[in-house]
């Protein structure tokens, strides 16, 4: 009977998150005693009262997108991610072509912002700063209704993180926010800071001019253009025409992220020996969004961002200009190697003869 009784005895099991919680709470109690004494916040994170600045601006609770700076560290104090150039320089991870500065988080998207960050952002205000310490089960990019649900979940958990965050702005209309930011930019910089107009460009065209298709009541385009060189002839190129284009793509801080020109790539430290530097081959179409890039190897068609094709559609033979457009005509929410999500873009473009 004794053997049977032992065999039937139940063994207490402890979930992995319960074990993590013991470790997490003990670590916070030692490393952040005031935060521990202040108790859990939101969905189960700790908040350092010594590093809290409420912020004078509007609450961001009802805004889908927030514009912010941040640095996150693991439990050992190692930087996991940061928007700060100074930190990258201190760590020796600074790259000239990379972007450093405020970025946009879509806090309404569980796949874009971890649960802990969505929780600690919920009661912040514009201009506010916060240090939040989130447990591993809230470092998850999944969708649950509560902190308890995240704690009980077995999928998606990451490591505990300490976030230092500053809120710069917030919006519920990302298109309007992007266009308005460019209106302010053009007001401060009426002509391109990085390219000079050639002789013969009328004064009214030597500055950024907004598309005639835009109006005060629409943000469908958010596109500006400045002529740098007059076209050889003022004629519209026929549909299905193949043209060649040299270009330089920049962020608004002036850093080049892509170009067809080898010397420019070398100057801005983005040169790659595996890239072919030559004018882009483009096939025109009736609608600007149907314009395609033609592969130099097999002639296959590839799509281009709409701000780029919209500009090509408006250019004439031999023309040289610079275009500026908001994120909706660029990469939108998709971050690229040197371009953060929701970035406005600038392209210097020149229609050239076919390479020999």
N, C-alpha and C positions, 0 to 999 in steps of 0.2 A: 504493500500500500504506500509505503514511503516513496519508493521509486516512481510509482504512478503519480503521486501528488506532486513530486518535483517536476515531472514531465509535463504536467498540466498547468504549472504555474505560469503566469503572464509576465513577460519581460516589458518593462516600460520603455517606450521609444520616444525619442525627442527629435522633432523635425530639424532640418538643417538651418532653417531661418531662426528657430528658437535658440539653437546653439550660437548662431551668429549674433543674435540679440544680446546674449550674455557677454560675449566678447566686445561687441560694439558699445554697450552701456558702460562696461568697465573702462574701456579706452576713453570714452567721453568724460567719465567721472574724473579721470586722472589728467587728461590733456585739456579739457574745457570745463573745469569745475563749476563756473558760473552758469554756463549753458545747461549743464546737467541739473543744477539746483533749480533752474528756471523751468525745467520740465519739457516734455515733448510738445511739439507744435504741429499743426496741420495734420498730414497723413502719417506723422511719426518721425519728424526730423527735429534736431536740436538747433537752437539759434543763439549765437554769441551776443549777449546784451552790450558788451563793450565795443562791438564793431557795428552797431545798428545806427543808421542815420535815416530817419523817417522819410525825408524827401518832401519838398514843398508842392510838387505837382499833383496832377490828377491820379486817382487809383488806376492800376492797370488790370484789375480783375476782369473787366468786361471787354478787354482788348484781345484780339486774337494774336496780334504780332507785337513783340516788344523789341526795342532797339537797345542793346546793352553791351557792356564790357564785363568780362569775367575771367577768373582763373580758378581752376579746380586742382586739388591735390589729394593724394591718397593718404592712408593712415600713417605712412612713414614721412609725410611732408613732401614727397616727390611730386613735381608738377605734372599733371596728366594732360591738361589743355589750357591754353591761355590766348587771349586776344592782344596781349600787351607786348609791344616791341621790346621794351626795357627788359622784361623777363626773359624773352628769347635771347637777347644779347648776353644777359647774365649766365644763361645756361649754355651758351655757345651754339644755339640752334638757329640763330638769326640767318635768314636767307633774303638777299636783296629784293628778289622778285616777288616774295610772298606779301600778302596783305596783313597789316596789323592795325587794329582799331575796332570800333564798335561793329557788331554784327546783328542780324535779325534772327530771332527765334520765333517760330510759329508754335506758340504754347498751346494752341487748340488741337495740335496733331500729336497723339501719343507716340507715333513713330519718329517724330522729329526732336522731341524734348523729353528727357526722362521724367518719370513720375515725381521724383523728389523735387526737381527743379520746377515743375508745374505747380507743385504744392507750395513751395516757398515763395514763388512769384505772386501767388493769389492775393496777398494783402499788401503788396508793395505799391509805392507811388513813384511817379516820374521824379528823378533826382535823388531817389533813395539808394542807400547802400546797405548790404547785408552780408554777414557770414553765416552760412547755413551748413550744418553737418548732417548728411543724409546716410541712412543705412543702405546696405547692399540691395535689400529687397525693393527699395524705392529707386535704385539705379537700374531701372528696367524700362524698356521701350514697348510696353504692352498697355492694354486698355482695361482697367478695372475701375470699379465705382468707389472704392474706399481704400484707406491705408490697410485696414484689416484684410481686405481681399488680396492686396499685394503681399502682405505678410504670409498669408496662407497659400499663395501661389507657389508652384515649384519651377516655373519657367521664367527665363529672362532676367534673373537677378544678377547684379554685377557686384563690384566692390564698393565699400563705403567711400564717400568722397566729402571733402570740405570745399564749398563754393564761396568765393568772394565775388559779389555781383554789384554792379552799379547800373541803374536804369536810366537811359538817356531819353527814350521816347516810347510811344505806344500808339497803335492805330487799329481800327477795324476795317479800314479800306486801304489795302496795300497799293493798289493802282493809284489812287489819289495821292497817297503819301509819296510814292515814287515820282510822280509827275510834279507835285508841289516842290519837292526837293530840287528838281532840275530847274524849275522856274526861278528858285532862289539862286541856284548856281549860275544860270545865264545872266541874271540880274547883276551878280557880282563879277562875272567874267563874260562880257558881251562878245568877245572874240576868243578863239582858241589860244591857250597859253603855250602850246607845244608845237605849233606849226605857223609859219608866216605866209601871208597871202602874196602871190606873185603880182607883178605889174599888170595893169589892165583890168583888175577886178574892181567893179564899181563900189563906192564906199558903202552903199546899202547892202551889198552882198559880202562885204568883208567882216561881217558879224554873224552870229548865230541867228537864223530866221526860223521860226516855227512853221511847220507844215500848214498850208492853207486849209487842209482837211481837218485840222484841229479847231476847236472853238472853246469859248469859256464854259460851255455846257457839256463838253465831252472829254474823256481822258482815254479814248480808244487808241491813240497813237503816242502822244508824248514824245515827239520827234523834232529835232532841230538840225539845221544844216548851215554850214558856212562854206562858200566857194573860196578856194585858195588859188585857183588858176582857171581862167575862162576856157570854155571848150573850143576845140578847133572849128566846130560848126554847131549851130543851134538846131539840131535835128533829132527827132526821136528815133531811136534804133528799133528796127522791126522785131516783132516777136520771133522766137527761135534763133535769133542771131547769137553767135558765140563771141564773147568779148573776153578780154584779159585784164586783170586787175591786180595792182600792187596795193598792199594795205599794211597799216600799223594799228593794232588794237591796244587801247590803253584803259586803265582804270582812271577815275577822275583825279587821283593823286599824281597822275603822270606816268606811272609805271607801265611799261609795255608788257603785255602778257602773250601776245602772238603777233607774228609778222611774216610777210613773204620775202623780206629783204634781209639778206645774211648779215650785212654790216650793222643793221639796227639790232638784230638778235644778239650779236656779239656785244654791242654797246650796253645793252640792258641785261646782260648775263642770263639770257634765255636760249642761247645758241645750243643746238643739238646736232651732232654729226649724223644722226639718223634721219634728220629732216631734209627735205628738198626745198631750197629757197628759190622760188621762181614765181612769176605772176600766176594768180589763180585763174583757171579756165571756167567760165560761167556761161550757162545757156539761159537766155532771156525767155520770158513768157508773158502772156497777156496780163496776168495777175501777179503782183509782186511776190506773193507767198508761194507761187509755183516756180519761181526762179531757182535753178539748181546749180551746184558746183559739179563739174565734170572731172572724174578721176584722170590724172595724167597717165596712168598705166593702162587701164582697160576701158576708159570712157564711161564708166558707170556713173549714175546720178546720185548726188548726196544733198540732203537738205541743209539749209543755212538758217541762222536766226533771222527773224523777220525784220529787225531794224537794219540789218545788213542788206537784205534783198530790197527793202523799201527804198534805201538810198541808191542802190544800183539802178533801180527802175527810173529814178529821177535824173540820173547823170547822162551826159552827152559825150560824144567822142572827144578824147583828149582832155576831158575835164578832171580837175583835181579838187577835192574838198574834204571837209571833216564833218562827221555826223555825231550826234549825241542823242541817246534815247534811253527811256526808262526800262526797268527790268522786265516789264511785260512784253517788250519786243526783243529781249535778250534771252538769258537763261532762266529767268524767273526764280523759282525756289531751288533750282539745281546749282549747287556750288561746284566750281571748276578748280583746277589746281591752284591758280593764283587769283581766283575771283570768288568772293563770298556770295552766298545766296542773296537774291534780291538786289543785285548790283546794277546801277546804271552803267552804260558803256559808252566809249568814244572810239571812233574809227577814222583814221586818216586814210583816204581812198583815192586811187588814181587810175583811170582807164588808160591802158597803154597798148602799144602794138603787140601783135603776137610774137613771142620769143622765137629767135631764129635757131 
